[in-house]
Amino acid sequence: MIRPCHTYSIAALDPEAGEMGAAVQSHWFSVGSVVPWAESGAGVVVTQSFANLSFGPRGLELLRHGLPAGKVLEALLAEDPGLCVVPENDALGAVTQLLVRHLTGQAAAYLEFYEFMEDRLLAGVPDFVPPQVVEGEVRVLPSRFGLLGEGVLNVSRVKTGEVTLCRLTHTGDRYALHAVTGRGVEPRRWEEAGWAQPAPQLPGLEVILDTPVEEFAQLVMSQHYILAHGRQLELLADFCRLTGIVLL
């Protein structure tokens, strides 16, 4: 039997009573000493699951100086260049991310495909983008999707230039890696349906592929592909040859 071992936390504010607080629940020993942080007159900060211990004191310091919560989050994330977000509900996407990260030394951010055009594709992400792949400063804005409450959304610009997109897949015990190179350019104005208006400009790229778009689309393994800047096909091919993975 697998014992449930999820971690969850909450931060809450009662503006009428002038009270705020934070709490965390986990199977992890002494989690309350590293996840929730609070200071009267400043605010509360909650970090998880592998907590960055500097986020608590640093977050409270920024709140103490009057920065709004969204700007505090922006500042904390910008100070952690190694932070990355794994693809949602996607085990092989997360494995691909680890593979690319260890092979290239890059952050290995993930992107989702939104549109396939005649000469290029549009890839973006409604999620956090690590500073390593951001052009300029990390930017966040308050926004709301559908019936969900308002939250903080990353709207940073992704670095352009030569890129590699790749993705692991498998059939039974046989694995393959689908990879392609191209040139990432600044995307034209676009929006994902469902966001409160004015809809945010999500982080993304238009990628002009080195292979025909139709040929690439026939082999697409998932909505999520992992991004590496530069042409990394030779490095990926060496890895596949050593591990017996088929390179597509």
LINFEN-V686852 format. One record per helix or strand of 3 or more residues. SS is the DSSP state (H for helix, E for strand). FROM is the first residue (numbers start at 1). TO is the last residue. Records with the same first field share a line. If there is no record, write none. Layout:
SS: FROM-TO + FROM-TO
This chain:
E: 8-14 + 19-25 + 36-39 + 43-46 + 110-116 + 121-125 + 140-143 + 151-154 + 161-171 + 174-185 + 203-209 + 224-229
H: 31-33 + 53-64 + 69-78 + 91-104 + 131-133 + 213-217 + 233-243
